[in-house]
Amino acid sequence: MPMGHTATAEPGSGGLTATEHRLANGLRVVLSEDHLTPVAAVCLWYDVGSRHEVKGRTGLAHLFEHLMFQGSKQVSNNGHFELVQGAGGSLNGTTSFERTNYFETMPAHQLELALWLEADRMGSLLSALDEESMENQRDVVKNERRQRYDNVPYGTAFEKLTALSYPEGHPYHHTPIGSMADLDAATLEDARQFFRTYYAPNNAVLSVVGDIDPEQTLAWVEKYFGSIPSHDGKQPPRDGSLPERIGKELREVVEEEVPARALMAAYRLPEDGTRACDAADLALTVLGSGESSRLYNRLVRRDRTAVAAGFGLLRLAGAPSLGWLDVKTSGDVEVPVIEAAVDEELARFAAEGPTPEEMERAQAQLEREWLDRLGTVAGRADELCRYAVLFGDPQLALTAVGRVLDVTAEEVQEVAKARLRPDNRAVLVYEPVAAGGARETAADGTEETAAGETEQDEEAAK
């Protein structure tokens, strides 16, 4: 049987607990009981994302996310979906810079089925991987790229700003979706080697949360996963560290068929898992999260120069995080007007810091978001995996809000002064053009799109 230990509830954990175990083959297992409703969530994180890819083979991590739903030794074709949904469950998978995850939420009495399915594809996917399934999913991913990136307004913003923010050759320079050329170039042997290297039990964390019997659950995990061999061929990801500041403003103007002019920018911020990153999160919450934020009040309510204004944090553990600014202009307002107002607000915030009321509101907002994530069995399973894979300790998921509430207004002001400045950002300006390519006056922008507000962990809001 697997080895394990139990963690007691700590202050700030909301009374939640989790137990940790490890199989002989290296698979880490995290269990958290919650008998409120008769459901159970299974979440499996593999420590592989686009940062592990090499030049010329971008998009393999995301392609493999799709291939994992194409059948394994005992489950053919679309069987994984059919079996889970037929049992009353839901499922999906996502790819990010730093990980690939797969998850099911099941009626509690169907938990064994989800564990068996995940183990079957971890242990036997290669026996079902052939040229036909490879071509099928290559086409699916290329079509996803067209639908989510290439053929929607502002769709390439995430890719363009990422490429601007991280220099050529940096492991985060390209996004998980990959390029068309690299997707075409990937061979069946590339995919097989990728699977052997990264889809091993010693490169994964399995969490099970909900109405479970821990002893029985561990017995099932040992039964289905215990015989899968480990693999030692994985190389560590390339170093993603960079200087604290970019050093100069980087800028690109994009002329496309978009409904309104837009100003987008990415600021280089501290890595996830640090106190400074939590301070940056609070700063961006005050400045640009929701209709009570400073930028929304200034640009949308007061000046009426924008129809939307947001500023959010893209947390990254292996490289500097990004502060993501996204403003859609109103009517025929020019971008320099918006930019001057943004810079004025950021300079004022850096000089004065947040007010006590703003700190209280921002901390309450982040606490509510934390409670929302941990309040569902699926959200808690995902957070336990995240902290286990990226930071080595799933227990950190249960106490994360305490660290945010401990940050001071002075720390928030300090990170804003050091990082939210023009010489530390990559800027993307969208200028509308008519269908024929000529510049046109911006529309009123009332039909704002969500592209560009992409979460890194879901290849453009999968």
SERO-110948 format. One record per residue (C-alpha): x negated, y, z negated; residue number from 1; residue in one letter. Coordinates in Angstrom, 1 decimal. Example, Ala and Ser with C-alpha at 12.3 -4.5 7.8 and 13.67 -1.06 7.14 Angstrom:
2
c1 | c2 | c3 | nr | rest
-12.3 | -4.5 | -7.8 | 1 | A $
-13.7 | -1.1 | -7.1 | 2 | S $
This chain:
462
c1 | c2 | c3 | nr | rest
0.0 | 0.0 | 0.0 | 1 | M $
-1.1 | 3.6 | 0.5 | 2 | P $
-2.9 | 5.6 | -2.1 | 3 | M $
-1.1 | 8.7 | -3.4 | 4 | G $
-0.6 | 11.3 | -6.1 | 5 | H $
2.3 | 13.5 | -7.3 | 6 | T $
2.1 | 17.3 | -7.6 | 7 | A $
4.1 | 19.0 | -10.3 | 8 | T $
6.1 | 22.1 | -9.6 | 9 | A $
4.1 | 25.3 | -9.9 | 10 | E $
5.2 | 28.9 | -10.5 | 11 | P $
6.6 | 30.3 | -7.3 | 12 | G $
7.4 | 26.9 | -5.9 | 13 | S $
11.1 | 27.2 | -6.7 | 14 | G $
11.0 | 23.9 | -8.5 | 15 | G $
10.1 | 22.0 | -5.3 | 16 | L $
7.6 | 19.2 | -5.5 | 17 | T $
5.8 | 17.0 | -3.0 | 18 | A $
3.7 | 13.8 | -3.3 | 19 | T $
0.7 | 13.1 | -1.1 | 20 | E $
-0.5 | 9.7 | 0.1 | 21 | H $
-3.1 | 8.4 | 2.6 | 22 | R $
-3.0 | 5.2 | 4.6 | 23 | L $
-6.2 | 3.2 | 5.1 | 24 | A $
-6.3 | 4.4 | 8.8 | 25 | N $
-6.4 | 8.0 | 7.7 | 26 | G $
-2.8 | 9.1 | 8.2 | 27 | L $
-1.8 | 11.7 | 5.6 | 28 | R $
1.7 | 11.3 | 4.3 | 29 | V $
3.7 | 14.0 | 2.3 | 30 | V $
7.0 | 13.3 | 0.7 | 31 | L $
9.5 | 15.7 | -0.9 | 32 | S $
12.8 | 14.5 | -2.3 | 33 | E $
16.0 | 16.6 | -1.9 | 34 | D $
19.3 | 14.8 | -2.6 | 35 | H $
21.5 | 17.8 | -2.0 | 36 | L $
22.8 | 16.4 | 1.4 | 37 | T $
22.5 | 12.9 | 2.8 | 38 | P $
19.9 | 13.8 | 5.5 | 39 | V $
16.2 | 13.3 | 6.0 | 40 | A $
13.7 | 15.2 | 8.1 | 41 | A $
10.6 | 13.5 | 9.7 | 42 | V $
7.8 | 15.8 | 10.9 | 43 | C $
4.6 | 14.8 | 12.5 | 44 | L $
1.8 | 17.3 | 13.2 | 45 | W $
-1.2 | 16.3 | 15.3 | 46 | Y $
-4.3 | 18.5 | 14.9 | 47 | D $
-4.5 | 19.4 | 18.5 | 48 | V $
-3.4 | 22.5 | 20.4 | 49 | G $
-4.6 | 24.6 | 23.3 | 50 | S $
-7.7 | 25.8 | 21.3 | 51 | R $
-9.0 | 22.2 | 21.7 | 52 | H $
-8.8 | 22.3 | 25.5 | 53 | E $
-11.7 | 22.9 | 27.9 | 54 | V $
-11.9 | 25.2 | 30.9 | 55 | K $
-10.3 | 23.6 | 34.0 | 56 | G $
-8.0 | 21.4 | 31.9 | 57 | R $
-5.8 | 24.0 | 30.1 | 58 | T $
-2.2 | 22.9 | 29.4 | 59 | G $
-3.1 | 19.3 | 28.5 | 60 | L $
-1.8 | 19.6 | 24.9 | 61 | A $
1.5 | 20.9 | 26.1 | 62 | H $
1.7 | 18.4 | 28.9 | 63 | L $
1.2 | 15.7 | 26.4 | 64 | F $
4.0 | 17.0 | 24.2 | 65 | E $
6.3 | 16.2 | 27.1 | 66 | H $
4.7 | 12.8 | 27.9 | 67 | L $
5.4 | 11.7 | 24.3 | 68 | M $
9.1 | 11.7 | 25.3 | 69 | F $
8.6 | 9.6 | 28.4 | 70 | Q $
8.6 | 6.2 | 26.7 | 71 | G $
6.3 | 3.9 | 24.8 | 72 | S $
5.8 | 0.1 | 24.6 | 73 | K $
9.2 | -0.7 | 23.1 | 74 | Q $
11.1 | 2.5 | 24.0 | 75 | V $
11.5 | 3.1 | 27.7 | 76 | S $
12.0 | 6.4 | 29.6 | 77 | N $
14.4 | 8.7 | 27.7 | 78 | N $
15.0 | 6.2 | 25.0 | 79 | G $
13.6 | 8.3 | 22.1 | 80 | H $
16.2 | 11.0 | 22.7 | 81 | F $
19.0 | 8.4 | 23.2 | 82 | E $
18.3 | 6.5 | 20.0 | 83 | L $
17.9 | 9.5 | 17.8 | 84 | V $
21.0 | 11.3 | 19.2 | 85 | Q $
23.0 | 8.1 | 19.2 | 86 | G $
22.3 | 7.8 | 15.5 | 87 | A $
23.5 | 11.3 | 14.8 | 88 | G $
20.1 | 12.9 | 14.6 | 89 | G $
18.4 | 15.8 | 16.4 | 90 | S $
14.8 | 16.0 | 17.6 | 91 | L $
12.2 | 18.1 | 19.5 | 92 | N $
8.5 | 18.8 | 19.8 | 93 | G $
6.5 | 22.0 | 20.3 | 94 | T $
2.9 | 23.0 | 21.1 | 95 | T $
0.9 | 25.9 | 19.9 | 96 | S $
-2.7 | 27.2 | 19.9 | 97 | F $
-3.5 | 25.1 | 16.9 | 98 | E $
-1.2 | 22.0 | 16.7 | 99 | R $
1.4 | 19.8 | 18.4 | 100 | T $
4.4 | 18.8 | 16.3 | 101 | N $
7.3 | 16.3 | 16.7 | 102 | Y $
10.3 | 16.2 | 14.4 | 103 | F $
13.6 | 14.5 | 13.8 | 104 | E $
16.4 | 15.3 | 11.4 | 105 | T $
18.5 | 12.1 | 10.7 | 106 | M $
21.3 | 10.9 | 8.5 | 107 | P $
19.5 | 9.5 | 5.5 | 108 | A $
20.4 | 5.9 | 6.3 | 109 | H $
18.8 | 6.2 | 9.8 | 110 | Q $
15.4 | 7.4 | 8.4 | 111 | L $
13.7 | 4.0 | 9.2 | 112 | E $
14.6 | 4.4 | 12.9 | 113 | L $
12.9 | 7.8 | 13.2 | 114 | A $
9.7 | 6.4 | 11.5 | 115 | L $
9.7 | 3.4 | 13.8 | 116 | W $
10.1 | 5.6 | 16.9 | 117 | L $
7.2 | 8.0 | 15.9 | 118 | E $
5.0 | 5.0 | 15.1 | 119 | A $
5.7 | 3.3 | 18.3 | 120 | D $
4.7 | 6.2 | 20.5 | 121 | R $
1.6 | 7.0 | 18.3 | 122 | M $
0.5 | 3.4 | 18.6 | 123 | G $
1.6 | 2.3 | 22.1 | 124 | S $
2.2 | 5.3 | 24.4 | 125 | L $
-0.7 | 4.4 | 26.6 | 126 | L $
0.9 | 1.1 | 27.6 | 127 | S $
3.8 | 3.1 | 29.2 | 128 | A $
1.8 | 6.0 | 30.6 | 129 | L $
1.5 | 5.7 | 34.4 | 130 | D $
1.3 | 7.9 | 37.5 | 131 | E $
5.1 | 8.2 | 37.8 | 132 | E $
5.6 | 9.5 | 34.3 | 133 | S $
2.6 | 11.8 | 34.6 | 134 | M $
3.9 | 13.3 | 37.9 | 135 | E $
7.4 | 13.6 | 36.4 | 136 | N $
6.3 | 15.6 | 33.4 | 137 | Q $
3.7 | 17.6 | 35.3 | 138 | R $
6.6 | 18.9 | 37.4 | 139 | D $
8.7 | 19.6 | 34.3 | 140 | V $
6.0 | 21.6 | 32.7 | 141 | V $
5.4 | 23.6 | 35.9 | 142 | K $
9.1 | 24.3 | 36.2 | 143 | N $
9.1 | 25.4 | 32.5 | 144 | E $
6.3 | 27.8 | 33.3 | 145 | R $
8.3 | 29.3 | 36.1 | 146 | R $
11.5 | 29.6 | 34.0 | 147 | Q $
9.8 | 31.1 | 30.9 | 148 | R $
6.8 | 33.0 | 32.2 | 149 | Y $
6.7 | 33.7 | 35.9 | 150 | D $
10.3 | 34.4 | 36.8 | 151 | N $
11.7 | 36.4 | 33.9 | 152 | V $
11.2 | 40.1 | 33.0 | 153 | P $
8.2 | 40.7 | 30.8 | 154 | Y $
7.6 | 36.9 | 30.9 | 155 | G $
3.9 | 37.0 | 31.4 | 156 | T $
3.3 | 39.6 | 28.6 | 157 | A $
2.3 | 36.9 | 26.0 | 158 | F $
-0.2 | 35.4 | 28.4 | 159 | E $
-1.6 | 38.7 | 29.6 | 160 | K $
-2.0 | 40.2 | 26.1 | 161 | L $
-3.6 | 37.0 | 24.8 | 162 | T $
-6.1 | 37.0 | 27.6 | 163 | A $
-6.9 | 40.7 | 26.8 | 164 | L $
-7.1 | 40.2 | 23.1 | 165 | S $
-9.5 | 37.2 | 23.1 | 166 | Y $
-12.5 | 37.4 | 25.5 | 167 | P $
-13.2 | 35.0 | 28.3 | 168 | E $
-14.5 | 31.7 | 27.0 | 169 | G $
-12.8 | 32.1 | 23.6 | 170 | H $
-10.7 | 29.1 | 22.6 | 171 | P $
-7.6 | 31.3 | 22.3 | 172 | Y $
-8.1 | 33.1 | 25.6 | 173 | H $
-5.5 | 31.0 | 27.3 | 174 | H $
-2.0 | 30.1 | 26.1 | 175 | T $
-0.5 | 26.6 | 25.6 | 176 | P $
1.5 | 26.7 | 28.7 | 177 | I $
-1.6 | 26.3 | 30.9 | 178 | G $
-2.2 | 27.3 | 34.5 | 179 | S $
-0.6 | 25.9 | 37.6 | 180 | M $
-4.0 | 25.0 | 39.0 | 181 | A $
-5.1 | 23.2 | 35.9 | 182 | D $
-1.8 | 21.3 | 35.6 | 183 | L $
-2.3 | 20.2 | 39.2 | 184 | D $
-5.9 | 19.1 | 38.5 | 185 | A $
-5.1 | 17.0 | 35.5 | 186 | A $
-5.5 | 13.3 | 36.2 | 187 | T $
-4.0 | 10.2 | 34.6 | 188 | L $
-7.4 | 9.4 | 33.1 | 189 | E $
-7.6 | 12.9 | 31.6 | 190 | D $
-4.3 | 12.3 | 29.9 | 191 | A $
-5.3 | 8.9 | 28.6 | 192 | R $
-8.6 | 10.2 | 27.2 | 193 | Q $
-6.8 | 13.1 | 25.6 | 194 | F $
-4.4 | 10.7 | 23.9 | 195 | F $
-7.1 | 8.4 | 22.6 | 196 | R $
-9.0 | 11.3 | 21.2 | 197 | T $
-6.2 | 13.3 | 19.5 | 198 | Y $
-3.2 | 11.1 | 19.0 | 199 | Y $
-4.8 | 9.0 | 16.2 | 200 | A $
-3.4 | 8.5 | 12.7 | 201 | P $
-6.5 | 10.1 | 11.1 | 202 | N $
-5.8 | 13.3 | 13.2 | 203 | N $
-2.2 | 13.6 | 12.0 | 204 | A $
0.0 | 14.5 | 9.0 | 205 | V $
3.5 | 12.9 | 8.5 | 206 | L $
6.0 | 14.6 | 6.2 | 207 | S $
9.4 | 13.2 | 5.2 | 208 | V $
11.7 | 15.5 | 3.3 | 209 | V $
15.3 | 14.9 | 2.1 | 210 | G $
17.6 | 12.3 | 0.6 | 211 | D $
14.9 | 9.6 | 0.4 | 212 | I $
13.7 | 6.8 | -1.8 | 213 | D $
9.9 | 7.5 | -1.9 | 214 | P $
8.9 | 3.9 | -2.6 | 215 | E $
11.0 | 2.6 | 0.3 | 216 | Q $
9.9 | 5.4 | 2.6 | 217 | T $
6.2 | 4.7 | 1.9 | 218 | L $
6.8 | 1.0 | 2.5 | 219 | A $
8.3 | 1.8 | 5.9 | 220 | W $
5.4 | 4.1 | 6.7 | 221 | V $
2.9 | 1.4 | 5.9 | 222 | E $
4.8 | -1.2 | 7.9 | 223 | K $
5.1 | 0.9 | 11.1 | 224 | Y $
2.0 | 3.1 | 11.0 | 225 | F $
-0.5 | 1.1 | 8.9 | 226 | G $
-1.7 | -1.1 | 11.8 | 227 | S $
-2.5 | 1.7 | 14.2 | 228 | I $
-6.3 | 2.1 | 14.5 | 229 | P $
-8.0 | 5.3 | 13.7 | 230 | S $
-10.3 | 7.1 | 16.3 | 231 | H $
-13.5 | 9.0 | 15.5 | 232 | D $
-14.2 | 10.7 | 18.9 | 233 | G $
-12.6 | 14.1 | 18.2 | 234 | K $
-14.9 | 17.1 | 18.3 | 235 | Q $
-14.1 | 20.1 | 16.1 | 236 | P $
-12.5 | 23.1 | 17.8 | 237 | P $
-14.8 | 25.7 | 19.1 | 238 | R $
-15.5 | 28.7 | 16.8 | 239 | D $
-12.7 | 31.2 | 17.1 | 240 | G $
-14.2 | 33.9 | 14.9 | 241 | S $
-14.6 | 37.5 | 16.2 | 242 | L $
-15.6 | 40.9 | 14.7 | 243 | P $
-12.9 | 42.6 | 12.6 | 244 | E $
-12.2 | 45.1 | 15.3 | 245 | R $
-12.1 | 44.9 | 19.1 | 246 | I $
-14.2 | 48.1 | 19.2 | 247 | G $
-12.3 | 49.8 | 22.0 | 248 | K $
-8.8 | 49.9 | 23.4 | 249 | E $
-8.2 | 47.5 | 26.3 | 250 | L $
-5.4 | 48.4 | 28.6 | 251 | R $
-3.5 | 46.9 | 31.6 | 252 | E $
-0.6 | 48.4 | 33.6 | 253 | V $
1.9 | 45.9 | 35.1 | 254 | V $
4.2 | 47.0 | 37.9 | 255 | E $
7.1 | 44.5 | 38.1 | 256 | E $
10.8 | 44.2 | 38.5 | 257 | E $
11.7 | 44.9 | 34.9 | 258 | V $
14.9 | 46.6 | 33.5 | 259 | P $
13.0 | 49.3 | 31.5 | 260 | A $
9.5 | 50.6 | 30.9 | 261 | R $
7.8 | 48.8 | 28.0 | 262 | A $
4.9 | 49.4 | 25.7 | 263 | L $
3.4 | 46.2 | 24.2 | 264 | M $
0.2 | 45.9 | 22.2 | 265 | A $
-1.7 | 43.3 | 20.2 | 266 | A $
-3.8 | 44.4 | 17.2 | 267 | Y $
-6.6 | 42.2 | 15.9 | 268 | R $
-5.7 | 41.2 | 12.3 | 269 | L $
-7.1 | 38.9 | 9.5 | 270 | P $
-6.9 | 35.1 | 9.8 | 271 | E $
-3.9 | 33.3 | 8.3 | 272 | D $
-4.5 | 31.8 | 4.9 | 273 | G $
-6.1 | 35.0 | 3.6 | 274 | T $
-4.8 | 37.6 | 1.2 | 275 | R $
-5.6 | 40.2 | 3.8 | 276 | A $
-3.3 | 38.4 | 6.3 | 277 | C $
-0.4 | 38.6 | 3.8 | 278 | D $
-1.1 | 42.3 | 3.3 | 279 | A $
-1.0 | 42.7 | 7.1 | 280 | A $
2.3 | 40.9 | 7.2 | 281 | D $
3.8 | 43.3 | 4.7 | 282 | L $
2.4 | 46.3 | 6.7 | 283 | A $
4.1 | 45.1 | 9.9 | 284 | L $
7.3 | 44.3 | 8.1 | 285 | T $
7.5 | 47.9 | 6.8 | 286 | V $
6.5 | 49.3 | 10.2 | 287 | L $
8.4 | 47.2 | 12.6 | 288 | G $
10.7 | 44.5 | 11.2 | 289 | S $
14.4 | 45.2 | 11.5 | 290 | G $
16.5 | 48.4 | 11.7 | 291 | E $
15.2 | 49.8 | 8.4 | 292 | S $
11.6 | 49.8 | 9.7 | 293 | S $
9.6 | 53.0 | 10.3 | 294 | R $
9.2 | 52.5 | 14.1 | 295 | L $
12.9 | 51.6 | 14.6 | 296 | Y $
14.0 | 54.6 | 12.6 | 297 | N $
11.6 | 56.9 | 14.5 | 298 | R $
11.9 | 55.7 | 18.1 | 299 | L $
15.5 | 54.3 | 18.3 | 300 | V $
17.4 | 56.3 | 15.7 | 301 | R $
15.7 | 59.6 | 15.5 | 302 | R $
14.0 | 60.3 | 18.8 | 303 | D $
16.2 | 58.0 | 20.9 | 304 | R $
13.3 | 57.3 | 23.2 | 305 | T $
13.6 | 53.5 | 22.8 | 306 | A $
16.3 | 50.9 | 22.8 | 307 | V $
14.2 | 48.4 | 20.9 | 308 | A $
11.1 | 48.6 | 18.7 | 309 | A $
9.5 | 45.7 | 16.8 | 310 | G $
6.1 | 44.9 | 15.2 | 311 | F $
5.5 | 41.3 | 14.1 | 312 | G $
2.6 | 39.1 | 13.0 | 313 | L $
1.3 | 36.2 | 15.0 | 314 | L $
-0.4 | 34.2 | 12.3 | 315 | R $
-3.5 | 32.2 | 13.4 | 316 | L $
-5.8 | 30.1 | 11.2 | 317 | A $
-8.7 | 29.5 | 13.6 | 318 | G $
-9.0 | 33.0 | 15.0 | 319 | A $
-8.0 | 36.6 | 14.2 | 320 | P $
-4.2 | 36.9 | 13.9 | 321 | S $
-2.4 | 39.3 | 16.2 | 322 | L $
-0.1 | 42.2 | 15.3 | 323 | G $
2.5 | 42.2 | 18.1 | 324 | W $
4.1 | 45.5 | 19.1 | 325 | L $
7.0 | 45.5 | 21.5 | 326 | D $
8.9 | 48.7 | 22.5 | 327 | V $
11.4 | 49.0 | 25.3 | 328 | K $
12.0 | 52.6 | 26.5 | 329 | T $
15.3 | 54.3 | 26.8 | 330 | S $
16.4 | 55.9 | 30.1 | 331 | G $
13.6 | 57.5 | 32.1 | 332 | D $
11.3 | 58.1 | 29.0 | 333 | V $
7.7 | 57.8 | 29.9 | 334 | E $
5.4 | 55.4 | 28.0 | 335 | V $
2.9 | 58.1 | 26.8 | 336 | P $
5.8 | 59.7 | 24.8 | 337 | V $
6.4 | 56.4 | 23.0 | 338 | I $
2.7 | 55.7 | 22.5 | 339 | E $
2.1 | 59.1 | 20.9 | 340 | A $
5.0 | 58.5 | 18.5 | 341 | A $
3.7 | 55.0 | 17.6 | 342 | V $
0.2 | 56.3 | 16.9 | 343 | D $
1.6 | 59.1 | 14.8 | 344 | E $
3.6 | 56.7 | 12.7 | 345 | E $
0.6 | 54.3 | 12.3 | 346 | L $
-1.7 | 57.1 | 11.3 | 347 | A $
0.8 | 58.4 | 8.7 | 348 | R $
1.2 | 54.9 | 7.3 | 349 | F $
-2.6 | 54.4 | 7.1 | 350 | A $
-3.0 | 57.8 | 5.3 | 351 | A $
-0.1 | 57.4 | 2.8 | 352 | E $
0.6 | 53.7 | 2.5 | 353 | G $
4.0 | 52.2 | 1.9 | 354 | P $
6.4 | 53.7 | -0.6 | 355 | T $
7.4 | 51.5 | -3.7 | 356 | P $
10.9 | 51.1 | -2.0 | 357 | E $
9.3 | 49.9 | 1.2 | 358 | E $
7.1 | 47.4 | -0.6 | 359 | M $
10.0 | 46.0 | -2.6 | 360 | E $
12.1 | 45.7 | 0.6 | 361 | R $
9.3 | 44.1 | 2.6 | 362 | A $
8.4 | 41.6 | -0.1 | 363 | Q $
12.0 | 40.7 | -0.5 | 364 | A $
12.4 | 40.2 | 3.3 | 365 | Q $
9.3 | 37.9 | 3.4 | 366 | L $
10.6 | 36.0 | 0.3 | 367 | E $
14.0 | 35.5 | 2.0 | 368 | R $
12.3 | 34.2 | 5.1 | 369 | E $
10.2 | 31.8 | 3.0 | 370 | W $
13.3 | 30.5 | 1.2 | 371 | L $
15.1 | 30.1 | 4.5 | 372 | D $
12.2 | 27.9 | 5.8 | 373 | R $
12.0 | 25.8 | 2.7 | 374 | L $
15.7 | 25.7 | 2.1 | 375 | G $
16.3 | 23.2 | 4.9 | 376 | T $
14.7 | 19.7 | 5.0 | 377 | V $
13.4 | 20.3 | 8.5 | 378 | A $
11.9 | 23.6 | 7.6 | 379 | G $
10.2 | 22.3 | 4.5 | 380 | R $
8.8 | 19.3 | 6.3 | 381 | A $
7.3 | 21.6 | 8.9 | 382 | D $
5.7 | 23.9 | 6.3 | 383 | E $
4.2 | 20.9 | 4.4 | 384 | L $
2.6 | 19.7 | 7.6 | 385 | C $
1.4 | 23.2 | 8.5 | 386 | R $
-0.4 | 23.7 | 5.3 | 387 | Y $
-1.8 | 20.2 | 5.3 | 388 | A $
-3.2 | 20.4 | 8.8 | 389 | V $
-4.4 | 24.0 | 8.9 | 390 | L $
-5.5 | 24.5 | 5.3 | 391 | F $
-6.0 | 21.0 | 3.9 | 392 | G $
-3.4 | 21.3 | 1.2 | 393 | D $
0.4 | 20.8 | 1.7 | 394 | P $
1.1 | 22.1 | -1.8 | 395 | Q $
0.2 | 25.7 | -0.6 | 396 | L $
3.5 | 25.7 | 1.3 | 397 | A $
5.4 | 25.6 | -2.0 | 398 | L $
3.6 | 28.6 | -3.5 | 399 | T $
3.1 | 30.8 | -0.4 | 400 | A $
5.7 | 33.4 | -1.5 | 401 | V $
3.9 | 34.0 | -4.8 | 402 | G $
0.8 | 35.1 | -2.9 | 403 | R $
2.8 | 37.5 | -0.8 | 404 | V $
4.5 | 39.0 | -3.9 | 405 | L $
1.1 | 39.5 | -5.6 | 406 | D $
-0.2 | 41.8 | -2.8 | 407 | V $
-0.4 | 45.5 | -3.8 | 408 | T $
0.6 | 48.6 | -1.9 | 409 | A $
-3.1 | 49.6 | -1.9 | 410 | E $
-4.1 | 46.4 | -0.1 | 411 | E $
-1.3 | 47.0 | 2.5 | 412 | V $
-2.6 | 50.5 | 3.1 | 413 | Q $
-6.2 | 49.3 | 3.3 | 414 | E $
-5.5 | 46.7 | 6.1 | 415 | V $
-3.4 | 49.3 | 8.0 | 416 | A $
-6.2 | 51.9 | 7.8 | 417 | K $
-8.9 | 49.3 | 8.9 | 418 | A $
-6.9 | 47.5 | 11.6 | 419 | R $
-3.9 | 49.4 | 13.0 | 420 | L $
-5.9 | 51.9 | 15.1 | 421 | R $
-6.3 | 52.5 | 18.8 | 422 | P $
-9.8 | 51.0 | 19.0 | 423 | D $
-8.5 | 47.7 | 17.8 | 424 | N $
-5.8 | 46.9 | 20.3 | 425 | R $
-5.0 | 45.5 | 23.7 | 426 | A $
-2.2 | 47.4 | 25.4 | 427 | V $
0.2 | 46.3 | 28.1 | 428 | L $
2.3 | 48.9 | 29.9 | 429 | V $
5.2 | 47.8 | 32.1 | 430 | Y $
6.3 | 50.1 | 34.9 | 431 | E $
9.5 | 49.1 | 36.8 | 432 | P $
9.3 | 48.7 | 40.6 | 433 | V $
12.2 | 48.1 | 43.0 | 434 | A $
12.6 | 44.7 | 44.7 | 435 | A $
10.5 | 45.9 | 47.6 | 436 | G $
7.6 | 46.9 | 45.4 | 437 | G $
8.2 | 50.7 | 45.2 | 438 | A $
8.2 | 52.4 | 41.8 | 439 | R $
11.6 | 53.2 | 40.5 | 440 | E $
13.1 | 55.0 | 37.5 | 441 | T $
13.5 | 52.8 | 34.5 | 442 | A $
17.0 | 51.5 | 33.7 | 443 | A $
18.6 | 52.2 | 30.4 | 444 | D $
17.2 | 49.0 | 29.0 | 445 | G $
20.3 | 47.8 | 27.3 | 446 | T $
19.8 | 44.2 | 28.4 | 447 | E $
16.6 | 43.7 | 26.4 | 448 | E $
14.9 | 40.3 | 27.0 | 449 | T $
13.2 | 38.3 | 24.3 | 450 | A $
10.2 | 37.4 | 26.4 | 451 | A $
7.1 | 38.8 | 24.9 | 452 | G $
8.5 | 38.3 | 21.4 | 453 | E $
7.2 | 34.7 | 21.8 | 454 | T $
6.1 | 32.7 | 18.8 | 455 | E $
2.6 | 31.2 | 19.3 | 456 | Q $
3.8 | 27.9 | 17.9 | 457 | D $
6.3 | 27.2 | 20.7 | 458 | E $
4.8 | 28.0 | 24.0 | 459 | E $
6.9 | 31.1 | 24.8 | 460 | A $
9.8 | 30.4 | 22.5 | 461 | A $
10.5 | 26.8 | 23.7 | 462 | K $
